[in-house]
Amino acid sequence: MELKSIIFADKNNATCQTKTTTLTTPPNGALIQTHYSCISAGTEVAKLTGLQPTDYPIGIGNRAIGKVLEVGSKCTTVSKGDLVFAHTHHTSHTTTNKLLVKLPNELDRPEIAQMGMAMVAFVGIRVGQPEIGDTAVIIGAGLVGQFMAQLLELSGVTAIIVDPVSGRLEIAKSCGVSHTINASDPQAIEQVLDLTNGGADHVFECTGIPPAVASAPKYAGRSAQVILVGSPRGEYQTDLTEFLQPFHLWKPNMDLTLKGSHEWKVPLYPQQGYKHSQVRNGRILADLMVSGKLKIKPLLTGVFKPEDCADAYHKLHKEKDHHLGAVFDWT
C-alpha cells in the first residue's frame, strides 16, 4: 500500500512523505482510509516550533474522519464501510485500536474533522458542569474556545469569549455567541465584570498560554471556578502568590476553585462507574451537527492538500486573523 503521511522532520520543517508499506488490522481495531484530518493548532504548532519539546522526526495529528476498510476479528464497535471519527495521525491510511466513533454518512465533509476539537471542549463542559442561567468567560477563540462557547450557549449558559484576534471574534459572533470582547482592550476585564454583574460563574481557559492562564481569575466572581482546558506550555515568570490568593481567600471575587480538564479525563468507551465517555460525547456532537444546532462550517477557514502542509502550519501560526480551522483533504 502507498501511504502518505505528514511528518515533522525537524523543528519548523513539516513535510508530506510517501512510502510503500503493509498495514495489519489489529484484532480489536480497524483499517481506515482517511478522508479529512484536522490540525490541532495549539499542540501541533507547539511541537513544530519547539515550544513543546519533542523528538524529531515525528508523525503528527490525532483527529480525523474516514471510511472503515476492514475490521479486526474482535472489533464490535464499527463495521466495514462505516464513516468514523478516529484519533489517528495525518495520514492517508491507518490502523487503530483506540477511539472509533461511528458517524452518519451525511457528515462526510471536511469541516466535520474539526469535531475532535469540539470533543476537547466537551470535556470542559463535563468537568465544569455549568447550569442554566450561569455566565461563563472563554479565554481564547481558537477552535476549542469557539466550540466551548457554542456548547455553553446550547446548555443555557451566557458565553463571553475573550481573544485579541478580531477576525476570530467575528466568527464567534456569526455562530451565535452572546458576547465577544477583544482581549487587547484595556477595559476588557471591566467589560466582563459589567456583563456578569461582578464576575463570571465559570472561566474556561482554552489557550494554554501562561499569561492568559494567570489572567483568568480576574474575570471570575466569588466562588466561581477556573477550568484549564488548554494545555499550558512554555516558560513564564510571575508572582505565584498573586495567582493563588483568589483560590484561597474569602473576599469579593475570590474563593475560587481551580480544575484541570484534559481530554483524557473522560474514558474512550463506556466504563462501569462513568456516565460519560468520549464515544458518547462524539455521538452527541454528531447529532448536534446533523441538526445544525452546532455551527461548524464557519470555523473552517482552510482546506489543504497534504503536500501543502508547510503552508497550512505557517498560516495557523502567523496569520491568525484569517485562519482558524485547517483541514487536510486526503480524498
N, C-alpha and C positions, 0 to 999 in steps of 0.2 A: 504494500500500500504506500502511495506517495502521501507524505504527511507534511503539511505546512504548520509552522508554529512561530509565535513571536517570542523572541529571546532578548533579554538584556545581556548583551555580550560583555559589556563593561559599563562603567559609570558614564551616563549620558550617551549611551550607544544602544538604541533599540533597533532591532533588525528582524526581518522575516526570513526564516530559514526553511529549506525544503530538504527532506531526506526520505529514503525508502526504508520502511520498517514493517514489522508484523505486530499487530495488536491482538492480545489474547484476552477475551472477555472473562472477567472474574466470575466465579460461581454465583455470588450474591450481588452481582452488578450488571452493567450493560455496556455495550459498544455504541457510541453516539457519533453521528455526523453533525458537526456544529453548523448552525445557520447564522447565528449572531452572538457576539460576545461583547459585554460592556466593560469599559475601563473603570476600575475603582480608582478614581483620580488621586485621592489622598494617599492611599497605600502605594499605588504603583509609581506615582511621580516621586514619592519619598524614596522609594527603593532605586529608581532610575537616577536620581540626582545625588544619592549618597546620604540624604538626610536620615534615612533609616538604614543602618548598616546591613549589608547582605553580601553573600558570596557570589561573584560572577564567574561564569555565565549562569543565568537562572531563567527557567521558564516562568511565566508570569500570568496572572489572571485567575479568577475563580467565580465568574458569573456569566453564564451562557445559556442559550436555548438551542435545541436541536432535535433531530429525529433519532429514535432508537433503532439501530440496525440489527442488533442481536441482544438477547438477554441470557444471563447465566442460568445454569440448571436449578439454582436455589433462589433465583430472584422472583419475588412475588409482588413487588411494588409497581412495576411497569411492564408493558408488553411491547413486542416488536411493532414498529410503526407509530408508537406514541410520540407526540411532541412533549418535550420535558424541559424544565429548568434544572440546571445542574451546577454544582460547584466544580467547574473544570477550567483548565487553562485556555488561553487564547491559542487555539489550535483547530485544524480542520477536522480531525477525528480524534477521539479519545475513548478510553475506558475508565469507568469509575465504579466504586462500591460505596460511595458516600451519598450525598443528598441527591435524590431524584424526585422531582415534583411533576406529576402529570398535568399538562395544560390542555385546554380545548384548542382545537386546530385553528380556530379563528384568531388566536393570539400569536400566530406565526408571522410576526412583524418585527422590524429592527428595534423599535422603541421598547418592546416587551423585555428585551435583555436587561433593561435597567431595573427590572423587578428585584434583582439581587440587592440593590441599594435600598429599595423600599423595605426589604426584609431586615436590613440593619436598623432602619428607623423603627420598624415594628417592635423590635426587641426593646427599644427605648420606651415605647408605649407600655409594654408588658411590665417593665421594671418600675416605671413611674406611676402607673395606674391612675391617670388623671380622670376626673369626674366631670359630668355635665355642669357647665357654669364656671369651671375653672378658667384661669388665664395662664398662658404659657409663652415664654420667650424662647425662641430658637436662635441660637448663635450660629450663623453660617448658612448661606443659601446655595451650597453645593447640592448634589443630588440627594444626599441623606437628609440635609436640612429641609429641602423642598418637600420630600415625601413626609418627613416628620410633621411639617406644618399642615399638609393636607390631611394626614391621618388624624391629627388633633382636631381639626375642624370637623371631620366626619364623626368624631366622638363627642361633639358638643362643646369643645373647648375653644376659647378665643385665642388664636395664634398670632404672635407678633414675631416676625422674622427680622433679624438684625444682621446686616452684612455691608461691607464697604463697596461692593461692586453693584453699581446701579442697574446694569443690564440684567443681573440675576434677580434683583428685586422686582423688576418689571415682569419677569417670567412668573414670579410668585404671585403677583397681583393678577395676572391673566389666568392663574389656576384657582383663584378664589380665596387666597389667604387674606384674612381680615385686615392686617396691618403690616406695613413694611417700613423699616427705619434704616437709614444709612448710618453705619457704624462710625463713619468718619465725621459725622456731625457732632460738634462739641456738646450739643444738647441731647444726644441720643439717650443717655440714661434718664434724664429728666422727662423726655418724651414717654419712655416706658413707664416711669412711675406715675405720670399723669394718666396714661391709658389704663393702668391697672389699679388705680386708687391706692398707690403706695408701694407696689411691688407685686410681681407675678407669683402665682402659686407654684409654678414649676419653671425651671430654667434648663433647657436641653442644650448642652454644648456639643455641637456637631462638627467642629473643625479639627480638634486635636492640637491647635496652635496654642502653646503655653500662655502667651499674653491674653488670649481670648478666654482661656480657662480661668486665669487669675481675675478677669473682669466679671465673671459670671455671677458671683454673689451680689454685685451691685444692682442687678436687675430684680432681685428676689424680695418678696415680702416676708414678714415674720413667719417662722415655722414652715417655710417653703422648702423645696428640695432642689438641689442642683445635681443633674444627671449627666455623667460624662459618656456621651455616645461616640464621639470621635476619639481615636487613639492618640494620646499625647506623644509628641516626637520633638526631638531637638533640645539642646541645652537652653536653659532660661534661668536667669538670676533675679530673685525678687525677695521681698520680705515675707517669709512664710508665715510669720505670726499674724501679719495683717490679713492674709488669706484665711487663716484658720479661725480667727476670732469670731466671725459671723456664725460659725458652726458650733461654737462653744458658749458664747454669751447670750443672755436673755435680754435683749434690748430691741428697740424698733429695727425692723429688717434683719433680725438675727435669729438665733435658734434654728439654724438651717441644718438640713441633712444632705450629706454627700453620698451619691451612689454611682457605681460603675455599671455600664450597660454594654459590655462587649457582646458581639453577636453570638458567641458560643456559650453564653449563659443559658440558652434555650437548647434542649436536645434536638438532634436532627429528626428523629422519629418519635412517635408517642411512647412514653415510658410510664410505668407504674409510679404514681405519686406526682406526676406533672400533668397539669391541664393542657399546657401549650407545647407545641413543637414547631420546628421550622417548616415541616411539611404542612402543618395546619395553617401557619402564618401564610405560606405560599398559596395555599388553596383559597384563603380568604382574599388575599391580594388579587388573585386571578379573577375571582368573582367581581371585585370592585372595578377591575379594568374592563371586563366584559360589559358591565353595566354602565360604564362611563363615569362612575362616581369618583374614581381616582384618575386625575388628569396626568397622563404620562407622555403623550406625544409632544406637548410644548417644551418638555425638558430635554428632548433630543435635539442637539444643535449641530451634530456632525456624524455622518456615516462614512467610514473609511475602508478602503481596501487594506488587507493585511500588509501589503507591500509599502503602504504609506504610513506605517505605524510611527515612524520618527516624527512626521508632521503632526499626527494626532496628539502625541505627548507634548510636543512643543506648544501647540495651541492651548491645551489644557493648562499648561504651566505658565505661559506668558501672555495669553490673550483671554483672560477670564471674563472680561466684559462681554465677549461674543461667544464664548464656548463653555458649555456646561456639561451636557451629556454626550459622550462619544462612544460609538459602537463600531465594531469591526464586522463587515459583511463577508461571510465565508461561502456564500451561495454561488 
